[in-house]
Amino acid sequence: MNTFPWYELVIWIPLLGFLWIRASRTQRAREVCLIFSAVTMILSILLYLGNVQPGSSWLGSWFGWNLIHIDQFSAPLIPLTALIYFLTLLATVGHKTQLFPFAGALLGESLTLATLSTDTHWWMILLVSLSVIPMWLELKARGESTRVYGIHQAIFIVCLVLGEFLSVRLNAPAMNMSVVLLTIAVLVRSGAFPFHLWRIDMFQKASFGSSILTVSPMLGAYICMRMVLPSEPDWALHAISFLSLATSVYAAGMALVQSDGRRFFCYLFLSHSSLVLVGLELATPIGLTAALCMWLSVGLALTSYGITLRCIEARVGRIDLNRYYGLYNHMPTMAAFFLLTGLASVGFPCTIGFIAGELLIESAMNYSPWIGWIVVLATALNGIAVLRVYFRIFTGTKHATTIPMRSQIEERIAIVGLSILILAGGLYPQPEVESSYKAAMHLLEEYHREIPQTHGSGLHSDGQEQAH
């Protein structure tokens, strides 16, 4: 069974769905998209649970390279991404289906899964560069300006290509310039301050669902792990860590004062994804474990939160957080799920984000108390912002309407499924923590083999003793 390229099949299935929709011009694009996305999700979950290793590679046989590489770090990210895509597409109902680019979503899923399935640098650069195209085409199709998005993505691609090109040079000036360019590329893709404007612009102009799917896989963090962390010196890691910390607090503060629902979610997600980068740049076993746990919890909890916010927006229009909506009596299930996912993202006990938050704070405190307190501050501000938005949308007044606002069957399936995963991950976190810890140790061992002299205090062996 391991000789068959099953993981390449996971990549090809959504791509075939994209080609089917584009070639047939079918009016049932949503149904076709759901079928291909569901098959992709089921296959990726079965491969992960069955611990199936990559076999012979079709792509590798074409290009002569071993392009598919799944390790303990990337293995859980593939089913997580497939799940995020499927549930977002499943919750796309009603009038949202008229504007949502289903073909583009399948193309984006294929490119994202392919990126997460490789550690070959040039192949990864090609895939992640192509992944910016679906959103650009959507903005163009909606008649929106692509200037902000295009400029930022051009900077990202140019820095990534030039940085990787210079990294093979042996002279010191080229290596230093490579470090600077790769660091900028990671910061731009991750939306770190001051390169966050393209995300705000995207959430304002593109469809909410497409924007969620663009940011949820956190490809900037993946590029950081594969291309930056193994070889960059201390000062580059400290620069990313400092800007990520600043972004987490800045974005949390901005989320607290936003008056637009989409901008609020964008800043909330930006704050949490920046905390993932902070954990990665600590580069200790417990720090990496915390970052990987938070990667999974943020991807699941905040995607669920965004889906819920999107369902509410579909009923009342763009959400104005300066007013009270009083929607609790009309959608109590949605209100409960909205609160659950929001609290899970900030580490409420018995939710999937609790262990991740505890590990991140502990590792940050061990590394530097100042970093630990900044992480606590960002988390506290995010928690206040989540509760503020909950009260604005579901309390404060009585909402009078003659139109039924209860959730549809597809939305209920997504809500129940995500609720089970969020609570199960909080009540029984051992598999997640154990898998993340093994992945962290695997990554650190690989980096020690690649770099005989450790490039930062975070890679010293005493970090392993602290994690135990």
C-alpha positions as CSV (number, residue, x, y, z in Angstrom):
1,M,0.0,0.0,0.0
2,N,2.9,2.4,0.8
3,T,4.2,2.1,-2.8
4,F,1.2,3.9,-4.2
5,P,1.4,7.7,-4.2
6,W,-1.7,8.2,-2.0
7,Y,-0.6,11.7,-0.8
8,E,-0.3,12.8,-4.4
9,L,-3.8,11.6,-4.9
10,V,-4.9,14.0,-2.1
11,I,-3.3,16.8,-4.2
12,W,-4.8,15.7,-7.5
13,I,-8.4,15.2,-6.4
14,P,-9.3,18.9,-5.8
15,L,-7.3,19.8,-8.9
16,L,-9.4,17.4,-11.0
17,G,-12.5,19.0,-9.4
18,F,-11.3,22.4,-10.5
19,L,-10.7,21.2,-14.1
20,W,-14.2,19.5,-14.1
21,I,-16.0,22.7,-13.1
22,R,-14.0,24.9,-15.5
23,A,-14.5,22.5,-18.4
24,S,-18.1,21.6,-18.0
25,R,-19.3,25.1,-16.9
26,T,-21.8,23.3,-14.7
27,Q,-24.5,25.1,-12.8
28,R,-24.0,22.7,-9.9
29,A,-20.6,23.9,-9.1
30,R,-21.3,23.7,-5.3
31,E,-22.3,20.0,-5.4
32,V,-19.3,19.1,-7.5
33,C,-17.0,21.1,-5.3
34,L,-18.4,19.5,-2.1
35,I,-17.9,16.0,-3.5
36,F,-14.3,16.5,-4.5
37,S,-13.5,18.3,-1.3
38,A,-15.2,15.6,0.8
39,V,-13.2,12.8,-0.9
40,T,-10.0,14.7,-0.3
41,M,-10.8,15.2,3.4
42,I,-11.7,11.6,3.9
43,L,-8.7,10.3,2.1
44,S,-6.3,12.6,4.0
45,I,-7.8,11.7,7.4
46,L,-7.5,7.9,6.6
47,L,-3.9,8.3,5.5
48,Y,-3.1,10.2,8.7
49,L,-4.9,7.8,11.0
50,G,-3.4,4.8,9.2
51,N,0.1,6.3,9.4
52,V,0.6,5.8,5.7
53,Q,4.0,7.0,4.5
54,P,4.5,8.6,1.1
55,G,5.2,6.0,-1.6
56,S,6.6,6.4,-5.1
57,S,5.9,9.9,-6.6
58,W,4.3,10.6,-9.9
59,L,5.6,14.1,-9.8
60,G,9.1,12.9,-8.8
61,S,9.2,10.5,-11.7
62,W,8.2,13.4,-14.0
63,F,10.8,15.9,-12.8
64,G,13.4,13.5,-11.4
65,W,13.1,14.9,-7.9
66,N,11.5,13.5,-4.7
67,L,9.0,16.3,-4.4
68,I,6.6,14.7,-1.9
69,H,7.8,14.5,1.7
70,I,5.5,14.0,4.6
71,D,7.0,14.0,8.1
72,Q,5.6,14.2,11.7
73,F,5.4,18.0,11.3
74,S,3.4,18.2,8.1
75,A,1.3,15.0,8.5
76,P,-1.5,16.5,10.8
77,L,-1.6,19.8,8.8
78,I,-2.8,18.0,5.6
79,P,-6.1,16.6,7.1
80,L,-6.6,19.8,9.1
81,T,-6.4,21.9,5.9
82,A,-8.7,19.5,4.0
83,L,-11.2,19.6,6.9
84,I,-11.1,23.4,6.9
85,Y,-11.8,23.6,3.2
86,F,-14.6,21.1,3.3
87,L,-16.5,22.6,6.3
88,T,-16.1,26.1,4.8
89,L,-17.6,24.9,1.5
90,L,-20.3,23.0,3.3
91,A,-21.4,26.1,5.2
92,T,-21.6,28.1,1.9
93,V,-25.4,28.1,1.4
94,G,-28.1,30.4,0.3
95,H,-27.2,33.5,-1.6
96,K,-23.5,33.1,-0.7
97,T,-23.3,30.4,-3.4
98,Q,-23.9,33.0,-6.1
99,L,-20.7,34.9,-5.5
100,F,-18.4,32.2,-4.0
101,P,-15.7,31.0,-6.5
102,F,-16.0,27.2,-6.0
103,A,-13.5,26.4,-8.8
104,G,-11.0,28.8,-7.3
105,A,-11.5,27.2,-3.9
106,L,-10.6,23.7,-5.3
107,L,-7.5,25.1,-7.1
108,G,-6.4,26.9,-3.9
109,E,-6.9,23.6,-1.9
110,S,-4.8,21.6,-4.3
111,L,-2.0,24.2,-4.3
112,T,-2.1,24.5,-0.5
113,L,-2.1,20.7,0.1
114,A,0.8,20.4,-2.4
115,T,2.8,23.1,-0.5
116,L,2.2,21.3,2.8
117,S,3.3,18.0,1.3
118,T,6.9,19.1,0.3
119,D,10.1,20.4,1.8
120,T,11.8,20.9,-1.6
121,H,12.5,24.6,-1.5
122,W,12.1,25.6,-5.2
123,W,9.0,23.4,-5.6
124,M,7.5,25.0,-2.5
125,I,8.3,28.5,-3.9
126,L,6.6,27.6,-7.1
127,L,3.5,26.3,-5.4
128,V,3.1,29.1,-2.9
129,S,3.6,31.6,-5.7
130,L,0.8,30.0,-7.7
131,S,-1.4,30.0,-4.7
132,V,-1.7,33.8,-4.8
133,I,-3.5,33.6,-8.1
134,P,-7.0,32.4,-7.1
135,M,-7.5,35.3,-4.8
136,W,-6.2,37.8,-7.3
137,L,-8.6,36.4,-9.9
138,E,-11.5,36.6,-7.5
139,L,-10.8,40.3,-6.7
140,K,-10.6,41.0,-10.4
141,A,-13.9,39.2,-11.1
142,R,-15.6,41.2,-8.4
143,G,-14.4,44.5,-9.9
144,E,-12.3,45.3,-6.9
145,S,-8.9,46.9,-7.0
146,T,-6.0,44.4,-6.8
147,R,-3.3,47.0,-6.1
148,V,-2.7,46.4,-2.4
149,Y,-3.0,42.6,-2.7
150,G,-0.8,42.5,-5.8
151,I,2.0,44.7,-4.5
152,H,2.3,42.7,-1.2
153,Q,2.3,39.4,-3.0
154,A,4.8,40.6,-5.6
155,I,7.1,41.6,-2.7
156,F,6.6,38.2,-1.1
157,I,7.4,36.3,-4.3
158,V,10.4,38.4,-5.2
159,C,11.9,38.2,-1.7
160,L,11.3,34.4,-1.6
161,V,12.9,33.8,-5.0
162,L,15.9,36.1,-4.5
163,G,16.4,34.9,-0.9
164,E,16.5,31.2,-2.0
165,F,18.8,32.0,-5.0
166,L,21.3,33.9,-2.8
167,S,21.2,31.2,0.0
168,V,23.3,28.8,-2.2
169,R,26.1,31.5,-2.5
170,L,29.1,30.9,-0.1
171,N,30.1,34.5,0.4
172,A,29.0,36.3,3.5
173,P,27.2,39.3,1.9
174,A,25.0,37.0,-0.2
175,M,24.1,34.9,2.8
176,N,23.2,38.0,4.9
177,M,21.1,39.4,2.0
178,S,19.4,36.0,1.7
179,V,18.5,36.0,5.4
180,V,17.0,39.5,5.1
181,L,15.0,38.6,2.0
182,L,13.6,35.3,3.4
183,T,12.7,37.0,6.7
184,I,10.8,39.7,4.8
185,A,9.0,37.1,2.7
186,V,7.8,35.2,5.8
187,L,6.6,38.5,7.5
188,V,4.7,39.6,4.4
189,R,3.0,36.2,3.9
190,S,2.2,36.0,7.6
191,G,0.7,39.5,7.6
192,A,3.0,40.7,10.4
193,F,3.2,44.4,11.1
194,P,3.8,46.5,9.0
195,F,2.9,44.1,6.1
196,H,-0.6,43.4,7.3
197,L,-2.5,45.8,5.0
198,W,-3.1,43.2,2.3
199,R,-5.1,41.0,4.7
200,I,-7.3,43.9,5.8
201,D,-7.9,44.9,2.2
202,M,-8.6,41.2,1.2
203,F,-11.2,40.7,3.9
204,Q,-12.9,43.9,3.0
205,K,-13.1,43.2,-0.8
206,A,-13.2,39.5,-1.3
207,S,-15.8,37.0,-0.2
208,F,-15.5,36.1,3.5
209,G,-15.2,32.4,2.8
210,S,-12.3,32.8,0.4
211,S,-10.5,35.1,2.8
212,I,-10.8,32.5,5.6
213,L,-9.4,29.8,3.3
214,T,-6.5,32.0,2.3
215,V,-5.3,32.7,5.8
216,S,-6.3,29.6,7.8
217,P,-3.6,27.2,6.5
218,M,-0.9,29.7,7.7
219,L,1.5,29.0,4.9
220,G,3.8,31.8,6.1
221,A,4.5,29.8,9.3
222,Y,5.1,26.7,7.1
223,I,7.6,28.5,5.0
224,C,9.3,29.8,8.1
225,M,9.7,26.2,9.5
226,R,11.0,24.8,6.2
227,M,13.1,27.6,4.8
228,V,14.0,30.0,7.6
229,L,14.4,28.3,10.9
230,P,16.9,25.6,9.8
231,S,19.6,28.0,8.7
232,E,19.0,31.6,9.8
233,P,21.2,33.2,12.5
234,D,20.0,34.5,15.9
235,W,19.4,38.0,14.8
236,A,16.9,37.0,12.1
237,L,15.0,34.7,14.4
238,H,14.9,37.5,17.0
239,A,13.6,40.0,14.4
240,I,10.8,37.7,13.4
241,S,10.0,36.9,17.0
242,F,10.0,40.6,17.9
243,L,7.8,41.7,15.0
244,S,5.5,38.7,15.7
245,L,5.1,39.7,19.3
246,A,4.4,43.3,18.4
247,T,1.9,42.2,15.8
248,S,0.1,39.9,18.3
249,V,-0.4,42.8,20.7
250,Y,-1.2,45.4,18.0
251,A,-3.7,43.2,16.3
252,A,-5.3,42.2,19.6
253,G,-5.7,45.9,20.4
254,M,-7.1,46.7,17.0
255,A,-9.6,43.8,17.3
256,L,-10.8,45.3,20.5
257,V,-11.9,48.6,18.9
258,Q,-13.1,47.5,15.4
259,S,-16.5,48.5,14.2
260,D,-16.6,46.1,11.2
261,G,-17.1,42.4,11.8
262,R,-14.7,41.3,9.0
263,R,-11.9,43.6,10.1
264,F,-12.4,42.4,13.7
265,F,-12.0,38.7,12.6
266,C,-9.0,39.6,10.4
267,Y,-7.2,41.3,13.3
268,L,-8.2,38.4,15.7
269,F,-6.7,35.8,13.4
270,L,-3.6,37.9,12.8
271,S,-3.0,38.1,16.5
272,H,-3.3,34.4,17.0
273,S,-1.2,33.4,13.9
274,S,1.5,35.8,15.2
275,L,1.6,33.9,18.5
276,V,2.2,30.7,16.5
277,L,5.3,32.4,14.9
278,V,6.5,33.4,18.4
279,G,6.4,29.8,19.5
280,L,8.2,28.6,16.4
281,E,11.0,31.2,16.8
282,L,11.6,30.1,20.5
283,A,13.1,27.0,18.8
284,T,13.0,24.9,22.0
285,P,11.2,21.5,22.2
286,I,8.4,22.9,24.5
287,G,8.2,26.1,22.4
288,L,7.8,24.2,19.1
289,T,5.4,21.8,20.8
290,A,3.3,24.8,21.9
291,A,3.5,26.4,18.5
292,L,2.3,23.2,16.7
293,C,-0.5,22.7,19.2
294,M,-1.6,26.3,18.7
295,W,-1.3,25.9,15.0
296,L,-3.9,23.1,15.1
297,S,-6.1,24.8,17.7
298,V,-6.1,28.2,15.9
299,G,-6.7,26.6,12.6
300,L,-9.7,24.7,13.9
301,A,-11.2,27.2,16.4
302,L,-10.8,30.4,14.5
303,T,-11.9,28.9,11.2
304,S,-15.0,27.8,13.0
305,Y,-15.4,31.2,14.5
306,G,-15.1,32.8,11.1
307,I,-17.6,30.4,9.6
308,T,-20.1,31.3,12.3
309,L,-19.5,35.0,11.8
310,R,-20.0,34.5,8.1
311,C,-23.3,32.7,8.6
312,I,-24.5,35.6,10.8
313,E,-23.4,38.1,8.2
314,A,-25.4,36.2,5.5
315,R,-28.5,36.9,7.5
316,V,-28.0,40.5,8.7
317,G,-25.5,41.9,6.2
318,R,-22.1,43.4,7.0
319,I,-21.9,43.4,10.8
320,D,-21.6,46.8,12.5
321,L,-20.1,46.4,15.9
322,N,-21.2,49.9,17.0
323,R,-24.7,48.6,17.5
324,Y,-26.5,45.7,19.3
325,Y,-28.3,43.1,17.2
326,G,-30.0,40.9,19.9
327,L,-30.0,37.7,17.8
328,Y,-29.8,35.2,20.6
329,N,-33.6,34.4,20.5
330,H,-33.4,33.8,16.8
331,M,-30.3,31.6,16.7
332,P,-29.4,30.2,20.1
333,T,-27.4,27.3,18.7
334,M,-25.3,29.7,16.6
335,A,-24.8,31.9,19.7
336,A,-23.5,29.0,21.7
337,F,-21.2,27.9,19.0
338,F,-20.0,31.5,18.4
339,L,-19.0,31.8,22.1
340,L,-17.5,28.3,22.2
341,T,-15.2,28.8,19.2
342,G,-14.2,32.3,20.4
343,L,-13.3,31.1,23.9
344,A,-11.5,28.1,22.4
345,S,-9.3,30.5,20.4
346,V,-8.1,32.2,23.6
347,G,-7.5,29.0,25.6
348,F,-10.6,28.6,27.7
349,P,-10.5,25.4,29.8
350,C,-11.9,22.2,28.3
351,T,-11.4,23.5,24.8
352,I,-8.7,22.6,22.2
353,G,-6.9,25.9,22.7
354,F,-6.3,25.5,26.5
355,I,-3.3,23.2,26.4
356,A,-1.8,25.1,23.5
357,G,-2.1,28.4,25.3
358,E,-0.6,27.0,28.5
359,L,2.3,25.5,26.7
360,L,3.1,28.7,24.8
361,I,3.0,30.8,28.0
362,E,5.2,28.3,29.9
363,S,7.8,28.2,27.1
364,A,7.8,31.9,26.7
365,M,8.2,32.5,30.4
366,N,11.1,30.0,30.5
367,Y,12.7,31.8,27.5
368,S,12.1,35.4,28.8
369,P,9.6,36.6,31.3
370,W,9.0,39.7,29.2
371,I,8.0,37.6,26.2
372,G,5.7,35.6,28.5
373,W,3.9,38.6,29.8
374,I,3.4,40.0,26.3
375,V,1.9,36.7,25.2
376,V,-0.5,36.9,28.2
377,L,-1.4,40.5,27.4
378,A,-2.2,39.6,23.8
379,T,-4.3,36.7,24.9
380,A,-6.2,38.8,27.4
381,L,-7.0,41.5,24.9
382,N,-8.2,38.8,22.4
383,G,-10.5,37.3,25.1
384,I,-12.0,40.8,25.8
385,A,-12.5,41.4,22.1
386,V,-14.3,38.0,21.7
387,L,-16.7,38.7,24.5
388,R,-17.4,42.2,23.3
389,V,-18.4,41.0,19.9
390,Y,-20.6,38.2,21.4
391,F,-22.5,40.8,23.4
392,R,-22.9,43.1,20.5
393,I,-24.3,40.5,18.1
394,F,-26.5,38.4,20.5
395,T,-27.6,40.6,23.3
396,G,-28.5,44.2,24.1
397,T,-31.8,44.5,22.4
398,K,-34.7,42.4,20.8
399,H,-34.4,41.8,17.1
400,A,-37.7,41.9,15.3
401,T,-37.9,40.1,12.0
402,T,-40.5,38.1,10.0
403,I,-37.8,36.1,8.2
404,P,-36.7,32.8,9.9
405,M,-33.0,33.1,10.8
406,R,-32.3,29.6,12.2
407,S,-29.3,27.7,10.8
408,Q,-29.7,25.4,7.8
409,I,-29.0,21.7,7.8
410,E,-25.5,22.1,6.2
411,E,-24.6,24.8,8.8
412,R,-25.8,22.6,11.6
413,I,-23.6,19.7,10.4
414,A,-20.6,21.9,10.3
415,I,-21.4,23.4,13.7
416,V,-21.9,20.0,15.5
417,G,-18.8,18.5,13.9
418,L,-16.6,21.4,14.8
419,S,-18.0,21.6,18.3
420,I,-17.2,17.9,18.9
421,L,-13.6,18.4,17.7
422,I,-13.0,21.5,19.8
423,L,-14.3,19.9,23.0
424,A,-12.7,16.5,22.3
425,G,-9.3,18.3,21.8
426,G,-9.8,20.0,25.1
427,L,-11.0,17.1,27.2
428,Y,-8.5,14.6,25.7
429,P,-5.5,16.6,24.5
430,Q,-2.9,13.9,25.0
431,P,-2.8,12.7,21.3
432,E,-2.4,16.2,20.0
433,V,0.4,17.1,22.5
434,E,2.2,13.8,22.0
435,S,2.1,14.2,18.2
436,S,3.3,17.8,18.4
437,Y,6.1,17.0,20.8
438,K,7.4,14.1,18.5
439,A,7.2,16.5,15.6
440,A,9.1,19.2,17.5
441,M,11.9,16.8,18.4
442,H,12.0,15.5,14.9
443,L,12.5,19.0,13.5
444,L,15.2,19.9,16.1
445,E,17.1,16.7,15.3
446,E,17.0,17.5,11.6
447,Y,18.2,21.0,12.2
448,H,21.1,19.8,14.4
449,R,22.1,17.4,11.6
450,E,22.0,20.2,9.1
451,I,23.8,22.8,11.3
452,P,26.7,21.3,13.4
453,Q,27.0,24.6,15.4
454,T,23.6,25.6,16.8
455,H,22.6,29.1,15.7
456,G,20.6,30.1,18.8
457,S,20.2,29.4,22.5
458,G,16.8,27.9,21.6
459,L,18.5,24.9,20.0
460,H,20.6,23.8,22.9
461,S,20.0,20.4,24.3
462,D,18.9,21.6,27.7
463,G,15.6,22.6,26.1
464,Q,14.8,18.9,25.7
465,E,15.3,18.3,29.4
466,Q,13.0,21.2,30.2
467,A,10.3,19.8,28.0
468,H,10.4,16.5,29.9
